[in-house]
């Protein structure tokens, strides 16, 4: 399994960051918000190159 790196942010502990990531990444390695953003960007790039 590939590792997923999680880092802390402003007023977020490593335990909270891990918990948030695990909550958002239920079925896939990446959080759903990241997956959706990637899909939207890919769709926009594909449309722009047509």
CHARMM-style PDB file with segment names, atoms N, HN, CA, C and O in Angstrom:
ATOM      1  N   UNK     1       0.841  -1.175   0.000  1.00  0.00      PROA
ATOM      2  CA  UNK     1       0.000   0.000   0.000  1.00  0.00      PROA
ATOM      3  C   UNK     1       0.890   1.243   0.000  1.00  0.00      PROA
ATOM      4  O   UNK     1       1.896   1.301   0.707  1.00  0.00      PROA
ATOM      5  N   UNK     2       0.504   2.232  -0.803  1.00  0.00      PROA
ATOM      6  HN  UNK     2      -0.313   2.185  -1.378  1.00  0.00      PROA
ATOM      7  CA  UNK     2       1.261   3.476  -0.868  1.00  0.00      PROA
ATOM      8  C   UNK     2       0.923   4.339   0.339  1.00  0.00      PROA
ATOM      9  O   UNK     2      -0.232   4.397   0.761  1.00  0.00      PROA
ATOM     10  N   UNK     3       1.927   5.009   0.896  1.00  0.00      PROA
ATOM     11  HN  UNK     3       2.865   4.963   0.554  1.00  0.00      PROA
ATOM     12  CA  UNK     3       1.648   5.876   2.055  1.00  0.00      PROA
ATOM     13  C   UNK     3       0.914   7.137   1.631  1.00  0.00      PROA
ATOM     14  O   UNK     3       1.030   7.597   0.495  1.00  0.00      PROA
ATOM     15  N   UNK     4       0.174   7.671   2.552  1.00  0.00      PROA
ATOM     16  HN  UNK     4       0.080   7.298   3.475  1.00  0.00      PROA
ATOM     17  CA  UNK     4      -0.502   8.950   2.360  1.00  0.00      PROA
ATOM     18  C   UNK     4       0.041   9.884   3.429  1.00  0.00      PROA
ATOM     19  O   UNK     4      -0.083   9.600   4.620  1.00  0.00      PROA
ATOM     20  N   UNK     5       0.635  10.984   3.022  1.00  0.00      PROA
ATOM     21  HN  UNK     5       0.736  11.215   2.055  1.00  0.00      PROA
ATOM     22  CA  UNK     5       1.258  11.897   3.961  1.00  0.00      PROA
ATOM     23  C   UNK     5       0.247  12.935   4.435  1.00  0.00      PROA
ATOM     24  O   UNK     5      -0.431  13.570   3.627  1.00  0.00      PROA
ATOM     25  N   UNK     6       0.157  13.096   5.729  1.00  0.00      PROA
ATOM     26  HN  UNK     6       0.708  12.580   6.385  1.00  0.00      PROA
ATOM     27  CA  UNK     6      -0.754  14.054   6.355  1.00  0.00      PROA
ATOM     28  C   UNK     6       0.090  14.996   7.196  1.00  0.00      PROA
ATOM     29  O   UNK     6       0.969  14.559   7.939  1.00  0.00      PROA
ATOM     30  N   UNK     7      -0.178  16.290   7.077  1.00  0.00      PROA
ATOM     31  HN  UNK     7      -0.892  16.646   6.473  1.00  0.00      PROA
ATOM     32  CA  UNK     7       0.580  17.243   7.884  1.00  0.00      PROA
ATOM     33  C   UNK     7      -0.379  18.145   8.651  1.00  0.00      PROA
ATOM     34  O   UNK     7      -1.550  18.286   8.300  1.00  0.00      PROA
ATOM     35  N   UNK     8       0.143  18.735   9.683  1.00  0.00      PROA
ATOM     36  HN  UNK     8       1.094  18.621   9.968  1.00  0.00      PROA
ATOM     37  CA  UNK     8      -0.666  19.615  10.530  1.00  0.00      PROA
ATOM     38  C   UNK     8      -0.781  20.980   9.869  1.00  0.00      PROA
ATOM     39  O   UNK     8       0.001  21.337   8.988  1.00  0.00      PROA
ATOM     40  N   UNK     9      -1.765  21.724  10.314  1.00  0.00      PROA
ATOM     41  HN  UNK     9      -2.401  21.434  11.030  1.00  0.00      PROA
ATOM     42  CA  UNK     9      -1.967  23.079   9.822  1.00  0.00      PROA
ATOM     43  C   UNK     9      -2.187  24.011  10.990  1.00  0.00      PROA
ATOM     44  O   UNK     9      -1.901  23.662  12.135  1.00  0.00      PROA
ATOM     45  N   UNK    10      -2.692  25.190  10.707  1.00  0.00      PROA
ATOM     46  HN  UNK    10      -2.924  25.474   9.777  1.00  0.00      PROA
ATOM     47  CA  UNK    10      -2.940  26.183  11.746  1.00  0.00      PROA
ATOM     48  C   UNK    10      -3.999  25.666  12.707  1.00  0.00      PROA
ATOM     49  O   UNK    10      -5.134  25.408  12.306  1.00  0.00      PROA
ATOM     50  N   UNK    11      -3.637  25.517  13.949  1.00  0.00      PROA
ATOM     51  HN  UNK    11      -2.714  25.727  14.274  1.00  0.00      PROA
ATOM     52  CA  UNK    11      -4.533  25.079  15.031  1.00  0.00      PROA
ATOM     53  C   UNK    11      -5.141  23.694  14.790  1.00  0.00      PROA
ATOM     54  O   UNK    11      -6.256  23.414  15.231  1.00  0.00      PROA
ATOM     55  N   UNK    12      -4.390  22.819  14.079  1.00  0.00      PROA
ATOM     56  HN  UNK    12      -3.484  23.046  13.721  1.00  0.00      PROA
ATOM     57  CA  UNK    12      -4.828  21.436  13.841  1.00  0.00      PROA
ATOM     58  C   UNK    12      -3.706  20.518  14.304  1.00  0.00      PROA
ATOM     59  O   UNK    12      -2.562  20.654  13.870  1.00  0.00      PROA
ATOM     60  N   UNK    13      -4.037  19.589  15.181  1.00  0.00      PROA
ATOM     61  HN  UNK    13      -4.966  19.478  15.534  1.00  0.00      PROA
ATOM     62  CA  UNK    13      -3.036  18.640  15.657  1.00  0.00      PROA
ATOM     63  C   UNK    13      -2.876  17.511  14.643  1.00  0.00      PROA
ATOM     64  O   UNK    13      -3.716  17.342  13.759  1.00  0.00      PROA
ATOM     65  N   UNK    14      -1.815  16.753  14.770  1.00  0.00      PROA
ATOM     66  HN  UNK    14      -1.133  16.890  15.488  1.00  0.00      PROA
ATOM     67  CA  UNK    14      -1.599  15.624  13.866  1.00  0.00      PROA
ATOM     68  C   UNK    14      -2.717  14.589  14.033  1.00  0.00      PROA
ATOM     69  O   UNK    14      -3.138  13.970  13.055  1.00  0.00      PROA
ATOM     70  N   UNK    15      -3.195  14.399  15.256  1.00  0.00      PROA
ATOM     71  HN  UNK    15      -2.854  14.902  16.050  1.00  0.00      PROA
ATOM     72  CA  UNK    15      -4.287  13.445  15.488  1.00  0.00      PROA
ATOM     73  C   UNK    15      -5.565  13.905  14.783  1.00  0.00      PROA
ATOM     74  O   UNK    15      -6.266  13.097  14.175  1.00  0.00      PROA
ATOM     75  N   UNK    16      -5.865  15.199  14.865  1.00  0.00      PROA
ATOM     76  HN  UNK    16      -5.296  15.856  15.359  1.00  0.00      PROA
ATOM     77  CA  UNK    16      -7.049  15.725  14.180  1.00  0.00      PROA
ATOM     78  C   UNK    16      -6.891  15.654  12.665  1.00  0.00      PROA
ATOM     79  O   UNK    16      -7.838  15.307  11.958  1.00  0.00      PROA
ATOM     80  N   UNK    17      -5.703  15.981  12.164  1.00  0.00      PROA
ATOM     81  HN  UNK    17      -4.935  16.262  12.738  1.00  0.00      PROA
ATOM     82  CA  UNK    17      -5.458  15.930  10.724  1.00  0.00      PROA
ATOM     83  C   UNK    17      -5.634  14.504  10.205  1.00  0.00      PROA
ATOM     84  O   UNK    17      -6.212  14.300   9.138  1.00  0.00      PROA
ATOM     85  N   UNK    18      -5.142  13.525  10.948  1.00  0.00      PROA
ATOM     86  HN  UNK    18      -4.672  13.691  11.815  1.00  0.00      PROA
ATOM     87  CA  UNK    18      -5.310  12.118  10.558  1.00  0.00      PROA
ATOM     88  C   UNK    18      -6.780  11.716  10.594  1.00  0.00      PROA
ATOM     89  O   UNK    18      -7.267  11.040   9.689  1.00  0.00      PROA
ATOM     90  N   UNK    19      -7.476  12.130  11.635  1.00  0.00      PROA
ATOM     91  HN  UNK    19      -7.080  12.680  12.371  1.00  0.00      PROA
ATOM     92  CA  UNK    19      -8.896  11.787  11.761  1.00  0.00      PROA
ATOM     93  C   UNK    19      -9.707  12.404  10.621  1.00  0.00      PROA
ATOM     94  O   UNK    19     -10.571  11.738  10.052  1.00  0.00      PROA
ATOM     95  N   UNK    20      -9.441  13.663  10.281  1.00  0.00      PROA
ATOM     96  HN  UNK    20      -8.738  14.204  10.743  1.00  0.00      PROA
ATOM     97  CA  UNK    20     -10.149  14.309   9.182  1.00  0.00      PROA
ATOM     98  C   UNK    20      -9.879  13.577   7.868  1.00  0.00      PROA
ATOM     99  O   UNK    20     -10.798  13.318   7.090  1.00  0.00      PROA
ATOM    100  N   UNK    21      -8.612  13.248   7.633  1.00  0.00      PROA
ATOM    101  HN  UNK    21      -7.866  13.458   8.265  1.00  0.00      PROA
ATOM    102  CA  UNK    21      -8.237  12.571   6.393  1.00  0.00      PROA
ATOM    103  C   UNK    21      -8.895  11.206   6.288  1.00  0.00      PROA
ATOM    104  O   UNK    21      -9.419  10.847   5.233  1.00  0.00      PROA
ATOM    105  N   UNK    22      -8.871  10.446   7.370  1.00  0.00      PROA
ATOM    106  HN  UNK    22      -8.446  10.738   8.227  1.00  0.00      PROA
ATOM    107  CA  UNK    22      -9.515   9.129   7.350  1.00  0.00      PROA
ATOM    108  C   UNK    22     -11.018   9.238   7.144  1.00  0.00      PROA
ATOM    109  O   UNK    22     -11.620   8.389   6.488  1.00  0.00      PROA
ATOM    110  N   UNK    23     -11.617  10.266   7.695  1.00  0.00      PROA
ATOM    111  HN  UNK    23     -11.128  10.956   8.228  1.00  0.00      PROA
ATOM    112  CA  UNK    23     -13.057  10.470   7.521  1.00  0.00      PROA
ATOM    113  C   UNK    23     -13.389  10.818   6.071  1.00  0.00      PROA
ATOM    114  O   UNK    23     -14.393  10.350   5.535  1.00  0.00      PROA
ATOM    115  N   UNK    24     -12.549  11.637   5.437  1.00  0.00      PROA
ATOM    116  HN  UNK    24     -11.734  12.018   5.873  1.00  0.00      PROA
ATOM    117  CA  UNK    24     -12.806  12.073   4.071  1.00  0.00      PROA
ATOM    118  C   UNK    24     -12.345  11.072   3.018  1.00  0.00      PROA
ATOM    119  O   UNK    24     -12.776  11.149   1.867  1.00  0.00      PROA
ATOM    120  N   UNK    25     -11.481  10.137   3.390  1.00  0.00      PROA
ATOM    121  HN  UNK    25     -11.131  10.074   4.324  1.00  0.00      PROA
ATOM    122  CA  UNK    25     -10.939   9.164   2.435  1.00  0.00      PROA
ATOM    123  C   UNK    25     -11.450   7.767   2.777  1.00  0.00      PROA
ATOM    124  O   UNK    25     -10.659   6.868   3.061  1.00  0.00      PROA
ATOM    125  N   UNK    26     -12.744   7.585   2.752  1.00  0.00      PROA
ATOM    126  HN  UNK    26     -13.388   8.316   2.521  1.00  0.00      PROA
ATOM    127  CA  UNK    26     -13.334   6.306   3.147  1.00  0.00      PROA
ATOM    128  C   UNK    26     -13.080   5.198   2.130  1.00  0.00      PROA
ATOM    129  O   UNK    26     -12.643   4.107   2.494  1.00  0.00      PROA
ATOM    130  N   UNK    27     -13.352   5.474   0.859  1.00  0.00      PROA
ATOM    131  HN  UNK    27     -13.707   6.361   0.563  1.00  0.00      PROA
ATOM    132  CA  UNK    27     -13.279   4.428  -0.158  1.00  0.00      PROA
ATOM    133  C   UNK    27     -12.041   4.493  -1.029  1.00  0.00      PROA
ATOM    134  O   UNK    27     -11.708   3.521  -1.706  1.00  0.00      PROA
ATOM    135  N   UNK    28     -11.354   5.628  -1.021  1.00  0.00      PROA
ATOM    136  HN  UNK    28     -11.625   6.418  -0.471  1.00  0.00      PROA
ATOM    137  CA  UNK    28     -10.205   5.826  -1.887  1.00  0.00      PROA
ATOM    138  C   UNK    28      -9.030   6.359  -1.077  1.00  0.00      PROA
ATOM    139  O   UNK    28      -9.193   6.802   0.060  1.00  0.00      PROA
ATOM    140  N   UNK    29      -7.850   6.309  -1.676  1.00  0.00      PROA
ATOM    141  HN  UNK    29      -7.718   5.949  -2.600  1.00  0.00      PROA
ATOM    142  CA  UNK    29      -6.642   6.752  -0.985  1.00  0.00      PROA
ATOM    143  C   UNK    29      -6.664   8.258  -0.738  1.00  0.00      PROA
ATOM    144  O   UNK    29      -6.237   8.724   0.318  1.00  0.00      PROA
ATOM    145  N   UNK    30      -7.158   9.012  -1.705  1.00  0.00      PROA
ATOM    146  HN  UNK    30      -7.505   8.634  -2.563  1.00  0.00      PROA
ATOM    147  CA  UNK    30      -7.208  10.464  -1.564  1.00  0.00      PROA
ATOM    148  C   UNK    30      -8.546  10.893  -0.992  1.00  0.00      PROA
ATOM    149  O   UNK    30      -9.560  10.236  -1.223  1.00  0.00      PROA
ATOM    150  N   UNK    31      -8.558  11.985  -0.250  1.00  0.00      PROA
ATOM    151  HN  UNK    31      -7.734  12.519  -0.062  1.00  0.00      PROA
ATOM    152  CA  UNK    31      -9.830  12.513   0.242  1.00  0.00      PROA
ATOM    153  C   UNK    31     -10.757  12.862  -0.918  1.00  0.00      PROA
ATOM    154  O   UNK    31     -10.298  13.231  -1.999  1.00  0.00      PROA
ATOM    155  N   UNK    32     -12.046  12.744  -0.691  1.00  0.00      PROA
ATOM    156  HN  UNK    32     -12.419  12.444   0.187  1.00  0.00      PROA
ATOM    157  CA  UNK    32     -13.030  12.993  -1.749  1.00  0.00      PROA
ATOM    158  C   UNK    32     -12.917  14.407  -2.316  1.00  0.00      PROA
ATOM    159  O   UNK    32     -13.100  14.608  -3.517  1.00  0.00      PROA
ATOM    160  N   UNK    33     -12.619  15.380  -1.469  1.00  0.00      PROA
ATOM    161  HN  UNK    33     -12.471  15.217  -0.494  1.00  0.00      PROA
ATOM    162  CA  UNK    33     -12.486  16.758  -1.961  1.00  0.00      PROA
ATOM    163  C   UNK    33     -11.343  16.873  -2.970  1.00  0.00      PROA
ATOM    164  O   UNK    33     -11.476  17.577  -3.972  1.00  0.00      PROA
ATOM    165  N   UNK    34     -10.235  16.200  -2.724  1.00  0.00      PROA
ATOM    166  HN  UNK    34     -10.127  15.628  -1.910  1.00  0.00      PROA
ATOM    167  CA  UNK    34      -9.095  16.216  -3.641  1.00  0.00      PROA
ATOM    168  C   UNK    34      -9.445  15.481  -4.931  1.00  0.00      PROA
ATOM    169  O   UNK    34      -9.098  15.938  -6.020  1.00  0.00      PROA
ATOM    170  N   UNK    35     -10.124  14.353  -4.814  1.00  0.00      PROA
ATOM    171  HN  UNK    35     -10.406  13.981  -3.929  1.00  0.00      PROA
ATOM    172  CA  UNK    35     -10.526  13.581  -5.999  1.00  0.00      PROA
ATOM    173  C   UNK    35     -11.453  14.396  -6.895  1.00  0.00      PROA
ATOM    174  O   UNK    35     -11.301  14.390  -8.117  1.00  0.00      PROA
ATOM    175  N   UNK    36     -12.412  15.097  -6.292  1.00  0.00      PROA
ATOM    176  HN  UNK    36     -12.535  15.102  -5.300  1.00  0.00      PROA
ATOM    177  CA  UNK    36     -13.352  15.896  -7.085  1.00  0.00      PROA
ATOM    178  C   UNK    36     -12.653  17.071  -7.762  1.00  0.00      PROA
ATOM    179  O   UNK    36     -12.922  17.372  -8.925  1.00  0.00      PROA
ATOM    180  N   UNK    37     -11.761  17.731  -7.038  1.00  0.00      PROA
ATOM    181  HN  UNK    37     -11.543  17.487  -6.093  1.00  0.00      PROA
ATOM    182  CA  UNK    37     -11.014  18.851  -7.618  1.00  0.00      PROA
ATOM    183  C   UNK    37     -10.164  18.366  -8.791  1.00  0.00      PROA
ATOM    184  O   UNK    37     -10.097  19.035  -9.822  1.00  0.00      PROA
ATOM    185  N   UNK    38      -9.523  17.223  -8.648  1.00  0.00      PROA
ATOM    186  HN  UNK    38      -9.578  16.679  -7.810  1.00  0.00      PROA
ATOM    187  CA  UNK    38      -8.704  16.663  -9.718  1.00  0.00      PROA
ATOM    188  C   UNK    38      -9.567  16.334 -10.931  1.00  0.00      PROA
ATOM    189  O   UNK    38      -9.177  16.620 -12.063  1.00  0.00      PROA
ATOM    190  N   UNK    39     -10.736  15.734 -10.706  1.00  0.00      PROA
ATOM    191  HN  UNK    39     -11.052  15.501  -9.786  1.00  0.00      PROA
ATOM    192  CA  UNK    39     -11.627  15.382 -11.813  1.00  0.00      PROA
ATOM    193  C   UNK    39     -12.105  16.629 -12.554  1.00  0.00      PROA
ATOM    194  O   UNK    39     -12.162  16.638 -13.784  1.00  0.00      PROA
ATOM    195  N   UNK    40     -12.450  17.682 -11.808  1.00  0.00      PROA
ATOM    196  HN  UNK    40     -12.404  17.674 -10.809  1.00  0.00      PROA
ATOM    197  CA  UNK    40     -12.892  18.924 -12.441  1.00  0.00      PROA
ATOM    198  C   UNK    40     -11.776  19.552 -13.274  1.00  0.00      PROA
ATOM    199  O   UNK    40     -12.022  20.022 -14.384  1.00  0.00      PROA
ATOM    200  N   UNK    41     -10.565  19.563 -12.751  1.00  0.00      PROA
ATOM    201  HN  UNK    41     -10.365  19.181 -11.849  1.00  0.00      PROA
ATOM    202  CA  UNK    41      -9.428  20.132 -13.480  1.00  0.00      PROA
ATOM    203  C   UNK    41      -9.147  19.342 -14.749  1.00  0.00      PROA
ATOM    204  O   UNK    41      -8.908  19.925 -15.807  1.00  0.00      PROA
ATOM    205  N   UNK    42      -9.173  18.025 -14.649  1.00  0.00      PROA
ATOM    206  HN  UNK    42      -9.366  17.551 -13.790  1.00  0.00      PROA
ATOM    207  CA  UNK    42      -8.928  17.188 -15.826  1.00  0.00      PROA
ATOM    208  C   UNK    42      -9.996  17.407 -16.891  1.00  0.00      PROA
ATOM    209  O   UNK    42      -9.690  17.469 -18.081  1.00  0.00      PROA
ATOM    210  N   UNK    43     -11.246  17.523 -16.460  1.00  0.00      PROA
ATOM    211  HN  UNK    43     -11.495  17.472 -15.493  1.00  0.00      PROA
ATOM    212  CA  UNK    43     -12.344  17.771 -17.396  1.00  0.00      PROA
ATOM    213  C   UNK    43     -12.175  19.132 -18.081  1.00  0.00      PROA
ATOM    214  O   UNK    43     -12.401  19.254 -19.285  1.00  0.00      PROA
ATOM    215  N   UNK    44     -11.780  20.148 -17.316  1.00  0.00      PROA
ATOM    216  HN  UNK    44     -11.597  20.048 -16.338  1.00  0.00      PROA
ATOM    217  CA  UNK    44     -11.589  21.481 -17.883  1.00  0.00      PROA
ATOM    218  C   UNK    44     -10.410  21.491 -18.870  1.00  0.00      PROA
ATOM    219  O   UNK    44     -10.495  22.116 -19.928  1.00  0.00      PROA
ATOM    220  N   UNK    45      -9.332  20.815 -18.533  1.00  0.00      PROA
ATOM    221  HN  UNK    45      -9.262  20.308 -17.673  1.00  0.00      PROA
ATOM    222  CA  UNK    45      -8.183  20.741 -19.446  1.00  0.00      PROA
ATOM    223  C   UNK    45      -8.543  20.019 -20.733  1.00  0.00      PROA
ATOM    224  O   UNK    45      -8.138  20.429 -21.821  1.00  0.00      PROA
ATOM    225  N   UNK    46      -9.304  18.946 -20.603  1.00  0.00      PROA
ATOM    226  HN  UNK    46      -9.633  18.613 -19.720  1.00  0.00      PROA
ATOM    227  CA  UNK    46      -9.723  18.183 -21.786  1.00  0.00      PROA
ATOM    228  C   UNK    46     -10.600  19.049 -22.684  1.00  0.00      PROA
ATOM    229  O   UNK    46     -10.442  19.047 -23.904  1.00  0.00      PROA
ATOM    230  N   UNK    47     -11.532  19.794 -22.072  1.00  0.00      PROA
ATOM    231  HN  UNK    47     -11.661  19.796 -21.080  1.00  0.00      PROA
ATOM    232  CA  UNK    47     -12.419  20.662 -22.844  1.00  0.00      PROA
ATOM    233  C   UNK    47     -11.640  21.802 -23.510  1.00  0.00      PROA
ATOM    234  O   UNK    47     -11.989  22.226 -24.611  1.00  0.00      PROA
ATOM    235  N   UNK    48     -10.607  22.290 -22.861  1.00  0.00      PROA
ATOM    236  HN  UNK    48     -10.323  21.945 -21.966  1.00  0.00      PROA
ATOM    237  CA  UNK    48      -9.826  23.400 -23.395  1.00  0.00      PROA
ATOM    238  C   UNK    48      -8.959  22.969 -24.581  1.00  0.00      PROA
ATOM    239  O   UNK    48      -8.608  23.803 -25.416  1.00  0.00      PROA
ATOM    240  N   UNK    49      -8.614  21.702 -24.668  1.00  0.00      PROA
ATOM    241  HN  UNK    49      -8.900  21.025 -23.989  1.00  0.00      PROA
ATOM    242  CA  UNK    49      -7.739  21.228 -25.726  1.00  0.00      PROA
ATOM    243  C   UNK    49      -8.504  20.720 -26.944  1.00  0.00      PROA
ATOM    244  O   UNK    49      -7.890  20.321 -27.933  1.00  0.00      PROA
ATOM    245  N   UNK    50      -9.815  20.731 -26.886  1.00  0.00      PROA
ATOM    246  HN  UNK    50     -10.313  21.056 -26.082  1.00  0.00      PROA
ATOM    247  CA  UNK    50     -10.621  20.254 -28.012  1.00  0.00      PROA
ATOM    248  C   UNK    50     -10.689  21.233 -29.128  1.00  0.00      PROA
ATOM    249  OT1 UNK    50     -11.332  20.969 -30.144  1.00  0.00      PROA
TER     250      UNK     50
END
